[in-house]
Amino acid sequence: MIEIEGLSKIYAGAGRPALKDVSLSVPKGAIYGILGRSGAGKSTLIRCLNLLERPTTGRIIVNGSDITQLDKAGLREHRLRTGMIFQHFNLLHSRTVADNVAVPLEIAGVPKVLRQARVDELLYLVGLSEKAQAFPSQLSGGQKQRVGIARALAARPDVLLCDEATSALDPETTASVLQLLADINQQLKLTIVLITHELEVVKTLCDHAALLENGEVVESGRIADLLIAPWSRLRQALLHDPQAERDFLARHGFDGRPLCVVA
Ligand SMILES: Nc1ncnc2c1ncn2[C@@H]1O[C@H](COP(=O)(O)OP(=O)(O)OP(=O)(O)O)[C@@H](O)[C@H]1O
């Protein structure tokens, strides 16, 4: 569904490229985690997917068309079809919860009466119906992120981009937001691309992952495949915690016996 081909990004005045020849394939309906240390290029990569950053070279094919070649109208349409949520939520503080969720619908020119119905539906989906008239300052971090998710889904996107969406949340709230993302992926058949430096997020949620280092992809693919690749650094990292290991392996189709590794 998303094919990233030979993507590079060099910021003006930067000593080294932020992304170097990145190629990745994100299947429709996947939950794809991009992992890497600070400065590895994760944010740059995800921001290229809705052209908040322009790649220096390379192509990004979404549903068959190269988004780097879109004209202004095409780009506007693409951005409506690509929801995004952020670490610090990016809500408008002078607007109510309902009015925040309505923003993409206003941009898309949806009439007010239809906007209202869609906002109600979205707030129900994220469990915040009773907070419609609250302001962001009256919400917890987890509730703010739920508003962010509702807003990102308003224009019925095909893809949801998540930029460190749970980094500002405590572990319990993180777990409930990750569960909501998993439910949305299932219910809406939405493709999710998320960046994180937390292995736990990848463990809990993702079926695909890529590891970035110094702007380059060092490994990528289905987690079930990475788990049987002896060379995989993600495999080593993901299986590090013995307690969570059994559940995690079961989720990826292994039956609890030790993995048979062929050297
Ligand atoms: N606007 C910019 N101008 C110049 N250099 C930038 C800009 N944004 C990012 N960089 C550089 O590009 C590289 C990749 O940054 P990026 O923010 O994509 O990494 P990251 O993996 O998301 O890091 P973090 O986890 O700390 O957010 C870094 O060396 C960073 O300093």
The ligand as a Tripos MOL2 file, in Angstrom:
@<TRIPOS>MOLECULE
LIG
   31    33     1     0     0
SMALL
NO_CHARGES

@<TRIPOS>ATOM
      1 N1         14.7050   20.7650   10.4280 N.pl3     1 LIG1
      2 C1         15.9140   20.2040   10.5210 C.ar      1 LIG1
      3 N2         17.0150   20.8570   10.0800 N.ar      1 LIG1
      4 C2         18.2410   20.2930   10.1310 C.ar      1 LIG1
      5 N3         18.4910   19.0730   10.6440 N.ar      1 LIG1
      6 C3         17.4360   18.3700   11.1020 C.ar      1 LIG1
      7 C4         16.0950   18.8980   11.0760 C.ar      1 LIG1
      8 N4         15.2510   17.9640   11.6110 N.ar      1 LIG1
      9 C5         16.0320   16.9190   11.9550 C.ar      1 LIG1
     10 N5         17.3260   17.1560   11.6610 N.ar      1 LIG1
     11 C6         18.4610   16.2250   11.8460 C.3       1 LIG1
     12 O1         18.1670   15.0320   11.1340 O.3       1 LIG1
     13 C7         18.5770   13.8930   11.8760 C.3       1 LIG1
     14 C8         17.3510   12.9820   12.1020 C.3       1 LIG1
     15 O2         16.4260   13.6690   12.9440 O.3       1 LIG1
     16 P1         14.9980   13.0780   13.3040 P.3       1 LIG1
     17 O3         14.3000   14.1070   14.1370 O.co2     1 LIG1
     18 O4         14.3440   12.6050   12.0820 O.co2     1 LIG1
     19 O5         15.4230   11.8100   14.2170 O.3       1 LIG1
     20 P2         14.5460   10.9630   15.2300 P.3       1 LIG1
     21 O6         14.9840    9.5520   15.0690 O.co2     1 LIG1
     22 O7         13.1020   11.2540   15.0360 O.co2     1 LIG1
     23 O8         15.0300   11.5340   16.6400 O.3       1 LIG1
     24 P3         14.1850   11.7010   18.0150 P.3       1 LIG1
     25 O9         13.8370   10.3180   18.4770 O.co2     1 LIG1
     26 O10        15.1710   12.3870   18.9270 O.co2     1 LIG1
     27 O11        12.9910   12.5500   17.7010 O.co2     1 LIG1
     28 C9         19.1970   14.4000   13.1660 C.3       1 LIG1
     29 O12        20.5930   14.4520   12.9790 O.3       1 LIG1
     30 C10        18.6300   15.7940   13.3010 C.3       1 LIG1
     31 O13        19.5210   16.6290   13.9860 O.3       1 LIG1
@<TRIPOS>BOND
     1     1     2 1
     2     2     3 ar
     3     2     7 ar
     4     3     4 ar
     5     4     5 ar
     6     5     6 ar
     7     6     7 ar
     8     6    10 ar
     9     7     8 ar
    10     8     9 ar
    11     9    10 ar
    12    10    11 1
    13    11    12 1
    14    11    30 1
    15    12    13 1
    16    13    14 1
    17    13    28 1
    18    14    15 1
    19    15    16 1
    20    16    17 2
    21    16    18 1
    22    16    19 1
    23    19    20 1
    24    20    21 2
    25    20    22 1
    26    20    23 1
    27    23    24 1
    28    24    25 2
    29    24    26 1
    30    24    27 1
    31    28    29 1
    32    28    30 1
    33    30    31 1
@<TRIPOS>SUBSTRUCTURE
     1 LIG1         1 GROUP 0 **** ****
